[in-house]
Amino acid sequence: MGLIKLEKGQILHKAGKDIVSTVEVLVKGTLKISNPYSSITAGVGTFIGIVEHPGQPYNYTIEAIEESSVYSYPYESIEDIPKIVRSNPKIAPVLAAQSTDTAARICAVYDQQFDEVAKEYDQLMADYTDYPNLCIKVGEVVKEFPEFEAIIPPERINSIPQWAIDFINSLKENEEIMKKNLYPINVEIAIGMIMSTFNIYNTISEEVLLLNEYRKTLKKRTTAFNTTMTAIKTKLAELERAENGEGDGSVKIVNALATILSYAGVSGEVAGWFEDLISQFKANENRYDSSDEARLLRKNIQNTFYDIYLPAFMRSLTDDDIPIEVKMFFMFGFVDEELAGEKNTTILYNMAKSYTRDPEGNVFTVYEWLKMIFMSEAEPSKNEFDQDWPTYLRDQKNSGAITEERMEAMLNNPQKKLDFELRNLFALGNRMTFGRVTSFVPVFDAQNVLRPLDMAYITATKINEYYEKIRSIDYSVFCRQAVYSNPEIGITQVYYDEDITPIMILMPNVGSRAALWQDIDGKNRRTRARMLVSIFNIENTEDAMLKLFGEFRWELCKTVQGVHWNDVTDPSLTSMYCDYLQFFKKNSALSADNKEKLKTDLKKFNNNFKHVFIADYLSYIKFESAGSPRLNKVAREILFTFCPFSKEIRDKLSDNPQYTELINHHNARIGNIAKPISNLIHKLTKEGIHVPVQIAGQLEHLKK
């Protein structure tokens, strides 16, 4: 007991170390009363340590923030406070005023701390909710944090009624009046005020301490999670800088496979199995050889790949923020940054980021195509047995695999349609376009990149340019014949050609082939063909496209001709070419050298007439159209008859003796077809009847 002088910065009592045995009255200077989360300042006349518990360690540290003095009294219980006040009646009004000030300060501190804790809790739970999706974005494996089950939100105290808080604040606002007119009346009034406010701020102080314990527990339980989230947010910031063109421009893709597997939501068993397969694949330098081990590994990767693609695809349908790794997976078959290589990963990242859908609606990634199937914007493609979706279901019903009711239920089921398309066009087409069927894997591998990716990348712009290029040479390549009839204006039947651009689907692989999947949709001959090509083509893309268009020519002719496709009595591209190749040895129009070459070609293509035609079509479009002869007389005549060059090309070749007669015959035939069309248009115009688009369009088509 006695006067204690304190230097600036001197600790009067240390929280958790010193034991409470005294209470002080501040008679000079200013003290700071603090805990790890907050503090208040105490002025002259404040009881110091009044909320502490005698015999217990201090909960608050008390420090001088300037040169100060306190008068210390023994403190064994709260009953000592009135005694201290009675022993100092002259300063009792000051002690009473300071007690209300301290109570008001503690109330404010509690409100501030509770708001901070509530904000901290809300942010924590928001991060915990976002954590799985953030892991997917940055390529982290989603971890479990079971300690979160024990975390409860902070609760605001109800032990102090609102009127008591309002009472304290009112006393504080009227402090000067109370100190001058009320507290000096009698020392017992001052003691009553001190003890009343003490009960309030002592209760609040207890709640502050409980709040502090809550914060300590919360921090302890969430240390591991917060450390993880800090790393994730750092990666997110790096990704944002990369997206904004800041930093070194490198792409930070880390643990992409975990991101993809987490996004797909497959079972731990499937995820672990696929991760193990990819690890084995990466570790095997001879992963494309013909050993049983390598073949089995590739087969297992194929089978599991589509089991992961499907659930990832389904989730993406309702996700407006698909992680970039998942987009790369959908577009390119990308699963692992090490397997792809750092440089390729960066290129794929940029391609996926910059990808936009074909505005002309001719070219689709396989992801976009599957989405159209699921949304019933397109019907499923044929399977490997040339069965469309309804035909397949009828076959299943007839074989007893499904019932009539089951067939009806499946017919318009989006999920069943999607499964059919994924297991047929996607799985088989992906393998087909890869080129090397026996060594196919659906995952992106740097070992398959035999041509710079930017050069091999097949964009919608490139495909549409190839469409226009082939039309500029073989102008009727995509045309289907249709009939227009309108008796009301005197048109009973007029044939016209309708140009129907094929659909091109970009398969997610680095391959060497383009393939025709089907020439029409179902049985409707006026529907769009479906073609496939690797999104990265490592061979001569122009040649691949020309061969593809040649295949389309052949298959569409077969479809149109039906059972007569090889019947020479019904002249067509396929029937005439089959007759030419079948009986070339007896054809007097062919020289001995021509016959020998044909014999070699047939052997080269395993006597497959279609493949011989496709090779000739390539030469016809690429070289013959430029005036460089490659074909024999018979092949040239058949091709020009059924695949005539455009007017521009014909004009250039008109002086070429190999084409002069063919061009003259063609022009005469077109003139005969165009004349009645022209007369009909003249008649309709003269009668003031609007010329149908089909009729006017046919005349323009013939002029080509």
Backbone hydrogen bonds, N-H to C=O, Kabsch-Sander energy under -0.5 kcal/mol:
donor,donor_aa,acceptor,acceptor_aa,energy
2,G,72,S,-1.6
4,I,70,V,-3.1
6,L,68,S,-3.4
9,G,64,A,-3.1
10,Q,7,E,-2.2
12,L,10,Q,-0.5
12,L,62,I,-2.8
13,H,62,I,-1.2
15,A,13,H,-0.5
16,G,58,Y,-2.8
17,K,14,K,-1.7
18,D,14,K,-2.1
20,V,56,Q,-2.9
23,V,73,Y,-2.4
24,E,48,I,-2.2
25,V,71,Y,-2.0
26,L,24,E,-0.5
26,L,46,T,-2.2
27,V,25,V,-0.6
27,V,69,S,-2.1
28,K,69,S,-1.6
31,L,42,A,-1.8
32,K,63,E,-3.4
33,I,31,L,-0.5
33,I,40,I,-2.8
34,S,32,K,-0.6
34,S,61,T,-2.3
35,N,38,S,-2.7
40,I,33,I,-2.3
42,A,31,L,-2.9
45,G,26,L,-3.3
46,T,43,G,-1.5
48,I,24,E,-4.0
48,I,46,T,-0.5
49,G,47,F,-0.5
52,E,49,G,-1.3
55,G,20,V,-3.1
56,Q,53,H,-2.3
58,Y,18,D,-2.3
61,T,34,S,-2.5
62,I,13,H,-2.6
63,E,32,K,-2.2
63,E,61,T,-0.5
64,A,10,Q,-2.5
65,I,30,T,-2.1
66,E,30,T,-0.7
68,S,6,L,-2.2
69,S,28,K,-2.1
70,V,4,I,-2.5
71,Y,25,V,-2.6
72,S,2,G,-3.0
72,S,70,V,-0.6
73,Y,23,V,-2.6
75,Y,21,S,-2.7
80,D,77,S,-1.7
81,I,78,I,-1.5
83,K,79,E,-0.8
84,I,80,D,-1.9
85,V,81,I,-2.1
86,R,82,P,-2.5
87,S,83,K,-1.7
88,N,85,V,-1.5
91,I,88,N,-1.0
92,A,89,P,-0.7
95,L,91,I,-2.4
96,A,92,A,-2.5
97,A,93,P,-2.5
98,Q,94,V,-2.6
99,S,95,L,-1.7
100,T,96,A,-1.6
101,D,97,A,-1.8
102,T,98,Q,-2.8
103,A,99,S,-2.2
104,A,100,T,-2.3
105,R,101,D,-2.2
106,I,102,T,-2.5
107,C,103,A,-2.2
108,A,104,A,-2.1
109,V,105,R,-2.4
110,Y,106,I,-2.7
111,D,107,C,-2.3
112,Q,108,A,-2.3
113,Q,109,V,-3.0
114,F,110,Y,-3.1
115,D,111,D,-2.2
116,E,112,Q,-2.1
117,V,113,Q,-2.7
118,A,114,F,-2.9
119,K,115,D,-2.3
120,E,116,E,-2.5
121,Y,117,V,-2.8
122,D,118,A,-2.7
123,Q,119,K,-2.5
124,L,120,E,-2.3
125,M,121,Y,-2.6
126,A,122,D,-2.2
127,D,123,Q,-2.6
128,Y,124,L,-2.4
129,T,125,M,-2.1
130,D,126,A,-2.3
131,Y,127,D,-1.6
134,L,130,D,-2.6
135,C,131,Y,-2.5
136,I,132,P,-1.7
137,K,133,N,-1.9
138,V,134,L,-2.0
139,G,135,C,-1.3
140,E,135,C,-2.6
148,F,145,F,-1.9
149,E,146,P,-1.9
150,A,147,E,-1.2
151,I,148,F,-1.2
164,A,161,P,-0.7
165,I,161,P,-1.3
166,D,162,Q,-2.7
167,F,163,W,-2.2
168,I,164,A,-2.2
169,N,165,I,-2.3
170,S,166,D,-2.1
171,L,167,F,-2.2
172,K,168,I,-2.2
173,E,169,N,-2.2
174,N,170,S,-1.6
175,E,172,K,-1.3
178,M,174,N,-2.4
179,K,175,E,-2.7
180,K,176,E,-1.6
181,N,177,I,-2.9
182,L,178,M,-1.9
183,Y,178,M,-2.4
185,I,182,L,-1.5
186,N,182,L,-0.5
189,I,186,N,-0.8
190,A,186,N,-1.5
191,I,187,V,-2.5
192,G,188,E,-2.7
193,M,189,I,-2.3
194,I,190,A,-2.5
195,M,191,I,-2.8
196,S,192,G,-2.3
197,T,193,M,-2.5
198,F,194,I,-2.0
199,N,195,M,-2.0
200,I,196,S,-1.3
201,Y,197,T,-2.9
202,N,198,F,-2.8
203,T,199,N,-1.4
204,I,200,I,-2.3
205,S,201,Y,-2.4
206,E,202,N,-1.9
207,E,203,T,-1.8
208,V,204,I,-2.4
209,L,205,S,-2.2
210,L,206,E,-2.1
211,L,207,E,-2.4
212,N,208,V,-2.3
213,E,209,L,-2.2
214,Y,210,L,-2.3
215,R,211,L,-2.2
216,K,212,N,-2.2
217,T,213,E,-2.6
218,L,214,Y,-2.8
219,K,215,R,-2.5
220,K,216,K,-2.3
221,R,217,T,-2.6
222,T,218,L,-1.4
223,T,220,K,-0.7
226,N,222,T,-3.1
227,T,223,T,-2.2
228,T,224,A,-2.1
229,M,225,F,-2.8
230,T,226,N,-2.2
231,A,227,T,-1.7
232,I,228,T,-2.1
233,K,229,M,-2.9
234,T,230,T,-1.8
235,K,231,A,-1.9
236,L,232,I,-2.5
237,A,233,K,-2.2
238,E,234,T,-1.9
239,L,235,K,-2.5
240,E,236,L,-2.5
241,R,237,A,-2.3
242,A,238,E,-2.3
243,E,239,L,-2.6
244,N,240,E,-1.8
245,G,242,A,-1.3
246,E,241,R,-3.3
249,G,246,E,-0.8
253,I,251,V,-1.1
254,V,252,K,-0.6
259,T,255,N,-1.5
260,I,256,A,-2.5
261,L,257,L,-2.8
262,S,258,A,-2.5
263,Y,259,T,-2.3
264,A,260,I,-2.5
265,G,261,L,-1.4
266,V,261,L,-1.0
271,A,267,S,-2.8
272,G,268,G,-2.6
273,W,269,E,-2.1
274,F,270,V,-2.5
275,E,271,A,-2.5
276,D,272,G,-2.1
277,L,273,W,-2.1
278,I,274,F,-2.6
279,S,275,E,-2.2
280,Q,276,D,-2.4
281,F,277,L,-2.4
282,K,278,I,-2.7
283,A,279,S,-2.0
284,N,280,Q,-1.0
285,E,283,A,-0.8
287,R,284,N,-1.1
289,D,286,N,-1.7
295,R,291,S,-2.5
296,L,292,D,-2.4
297,L,293,E,-2.0
298,R,294,A,-2.3
299,K,295,R,-2.2
300,N,296,L,-2.4
301,I,297,L,-2.0
302,Q,298,R,-2.3
303,N,299,K,-2.4
304,T,300,N,-2.2
305,F,301,I,-2.4
306,Y,302,Q,-1.1
307,D,303,N,-0.6
308,I,304,T,-1.2
308,I,305,F,-0.6
309,Y,305,F,-2.4
310,L,306,Y,-1.9
312,A,308,I,-1.8
313,F,309,Y,-2.7
314,M,310,L,-2.5
315,R,311,P,-2.1
316,S,312,A,-1.9
317,L,313,F,-1.0
317,L,314,M,-0.6
318,T,315,R,-1.5
319,D,316,S,-1.5
320,D,318,T,-0.5
327,K,323,P,-2.0
328,M,324,I,-2.4
329,F,325,E,-1.8
330,F,326,V,-2.6
331,M,327,K,-2.7
332,F,328,M,-2.7
333,G,328,M,-0.5
333,G,329,F,-1.4
334,F,328,M,-1.4
340,A,336,D,-2.0
341,G,337,E,-1.7
345,T,341,G,-2.6
346,T,342,E,-2.0
347,I,343,K,-2.0
348,L,344,N,-3.1
349,Y,345,T,-2.5
350,N,346,T,-2.3
351,M,347,I,-2.4
352,A,348,L,-2.7
353,K,349,Y,-2.3
354,S,350,N,-2.0
355,Y,351,M,-0.8
358,D,363,V,-0.7
361,G,358,D,-1.5
364,F,504,M,-2.6
366,V,506,L,-1.5
369,W,365,T,-2.3
370,L,366,V,-2.6
371,K,367,Y,-2.0
372,M,368,E,-1.8
373,I,369,W,-2.0
374,F,370,L,-2.5
375,M,371,K,-2.2
376,S,373,I,-1.4
377,E,372,M,-2.9
378,A,372,M,-1.1
383,N,387,Q,-2.2
386,D,383,N,-2.0
392,Y,388,D,-2.7
393,L,389,W,-2.2
394,R,390,P,-2.4
395,D,391,T,-2.3
396,Q,392,Y,-2.3
397,K,393,L,-2.4
398,N,394,R,-2.7
399,S,395,D,-1.7
400,G,397,K,-1.1
401,A,396,Q,-1.9
402,I,396,Q,-1.1
407,M,403,T,-2.4
408,E,404,E,-2.2
409,A,405,E,-2.1
410,M,406,R,-2.1
411,L,407,M,-1.6
412,N,408,E,-0.6
413,N,410,M,-1.5
417,K,413,N,-2.3
418,L,414,P,-2.5
419,D,415,Q,-2.4
420,F,416,K,-2.2
421,E,417,K,-2.4
422,L,418,L,-2.8
423,R,419,D,-2.3
424,N,420,F,-1.0
426,F,421,E,-2.4
427,A,422,L,-2.0
428,L,424,N,-2.2
429,G,424,N,-0.9
429,G,425,L,-1.5
430,N,426,F,-2.4
431,R,427,A,-1.4
432,M,428,L,-2.4
433,T,429,G,-2.5
434,F,430,N,-1.1
435,G,431,R,-0.8
435,G,432,M,-0.8
436,R,434,F,-0.6
437,V,435,G,-1.3
439,S,436,R,-1.1
440,F,437,V,-1.2
444,F,333,G,-2.1
446,A,339,L,-2.4
448,N,445,D,-1.8
449,V,446,A,-1.4
450,L,448,N,-1.4
455,M,452,P,-0.9
456,A,452,P,-2.2
457,Y,453,L,-1.9
458,I,535,I,-3.2
459,T,457,Y,-0.8
463,I,459,T,-2.1
464,N,460,A,-2.7
465,E,461,T,-1.9
466,Y,462,K,-2.2
467,Y,463,I,-2.3
468,E,464,N,-2.1
469,K,465,E,-2.4
470,I,466,Y,-2.6
471,R,467,Y,-1.9
472,S,468,E,-1.8
473,I,469,K,-0.6
473,I,470,I,-0.8
474,D,470,I,-3.2
475,Y,473,I,-0.9
477,V,474,D,-1.9
479,C,476,S,-1.6
480,R,498,E,-2.1
482,A,496,Y,-3.0
484,Y,494,V,-3.1
486,N,491,I,-3.0
489,I,486,N,-1.8
490,G,487,P,-1.3
491,I,486,N,-2.1
492,T,490,G,-0.7
494,V,484,Y,-1.9
496,Y,482,A,-2.6
498,E,480,R,-3.0
499,D,497,D,-0.6
500,I,478,F,-2.3
500,I,498,E,-0.6
501,T,499,D,-0.6
503,I,529,A,-3.3
504,M,362,N,-3.0
505,I,503,I,-0.5
505,I,531,M,-3.0
506,L,364,F,-3.2
506,L,504,M,-0.5
507,M,505,I,-0.7
507,M,533,V,-2.9
509,N,507,M,-2.4
511,G,509,N,-0.9
511,G,536,F,-2.0
512,S,433,T,-1.0
513,R,433,T,-2.1
515,A,532,L,-2.8
517,W,515,A,-0.7
517,W,530,R,-2.3
518,Q,530,R,-1.6
521,D,524,N,-0.6
522,G,520,I,-0.7
524,N,521,D,-1.3
525,R,523,K,-0.7
527,T,524,N,-1.1
530,R,518,Q,-2.9
531,M,503,I,-3.2
531,M,529,A,-0.5
532,L,515,A,-3.4
533,V,505,I,-1.9
534,S,513,R,-1.1
535,I,507,M,-2.8
536,F,509,N,-1.6
537,N,456,A,-2.5
538,I,511,G,-2.8
538,I,536,F,-0.6
541,T,539,E,-0.9
544,A,540,N,-2.3
545,M,541,T,-2.5
546,L,542,E,-2.4
547,K,543,D,-2.6
548,L,544,A,-1.8
549,F,545,M,-2.5
550,G,546,L,-2.0
551,E,547,K,-2.5
552,F,548,L,-2.2
553,R,549,F,-2.2
554,W,550,G,-2.0
555,E,551,E,-2.7
556,L,552,F,-2.7
557,C,553,R,-1.7
558,K,554,W,-2.0
559,T,555,E,-2.2
560,V,556,L,-2.6
561,Q,557,C,-2.7
562,G,558,K,-1.8
564,H,561,Q,-1.7
565,W,562,G,-1.5
567,D,564,H,-1.8
568,V,566,N,-0.8
570,D,567,D,-1.9
576,M,572,S,-2.5
577,Y,573,L,-1.8
578,C,574,T,-2.5
579,D,575,S,-2.2
580,Y,576,M,-2.2
581,L,577,Y,-2.4
582,Q,578,C,-2.5
583,F,579,D,-2.0
584,F,581,L,-0.5
586,K,583,F,-1.2
587,N,584,F,-1.1
588,S,586,K,-0.7
590,L,587,N,-1.3
595,K,591,S,-2.4
596,E,592,A,-2.2
597,K,593,D,-2.5
598,L,594,N,-2.5
599,K,595,K,-2.3
600,T,596,E,-2.0
601,D,597,K,-2.8
602,L,598,L,-2.8
603,K,599,K,-1.7
604,K,600,T,-2.6
605,F,601,D,-2.2
606,N,603,K,-1.4
607,N,602,L,-4.1
608,N,605,F,-1.8
609,F,607,N,-0.8
612,V,608,N,-1.6
613,F,609,F,-2.5
614,I,610,K,-2.6
615,A,611,H,-1.9
616,D,612,V,-2.1
617,Y,613,F,-3.0
618,L,614,I,-2.2
619,S,615,A,-1.8
620,Y,616,D,-2.6
621,I,617,Y,-2.7
622,K,618,L,-2.7
623,F,619,S,-2.3
624,E,619,S,-2.3
625,S,620,Y,-1.4
626,A,623,F,-0.9
627,G,624,E,-1.8
628,S,623,F,-2.6
636,R,632,N,-2.4
637,E,633,K,-2.0
638,I,634,V,-2.2
639,L,635,A,-2.5
640,F,636,R,-2.7
641,T,637,E,-2.0
642,F,638,I,-2.0
643,C,639,L,-2.9
646,S,473,I,-1.7
647,K,704,K,-3.1
650,R,646,S,-2.9
651,D,647,K,-2.7
652,K,648,E,-1.4
653,L,649,I,-1.9
654,S,650,R,-0.8
656,N,653,L,-1.9
659,Y,656,N,-2.3
660,T,656,N,-2.1
661,E,657,P,-0.5
663,I,659,Y,-3.0
664,N,660,T,-2.3
665,H,661,E,-2.4
666,H,662,L,-2.1
667,N,663,I,-2.9
668,A,664,N,-2.1
669,R,665,H,-2.3
670,I,666,H,-2.8
671,G,667,N,-2.3
672,N,668,A,-1.9
673,I,669,R,-1.7
674,A,670,I,-3.0
675,K,671,G,-1.9
677,I,673,I,-0.8
678,S,674,A,-3.0
679,N,675,K,-2.6
680,L,676,P,-2.2
681,I,677,I,-2.3
682,H,678,S,-2.3
683,K,679,N,-2.4
684,L,680,L,-2.6
685,T,681,I,-2.5
686,K,682,H,-2.3
687,E,683,K,-1.7
688,G,685,T,-1.2
689,I,684,L,-2.9
696,A,692,P,-2.3
697,G,693,V,-2.8
698,Q,694,Q,-1.5
699,L,695,I,-1.6
700,E,696,A,-1.7
701,H,697,G,-2.2
702,L,698,Q,-2.3
703,K,699,L,-1.4
704,K,700,E,-0.6
704,K,701,H,-1.2
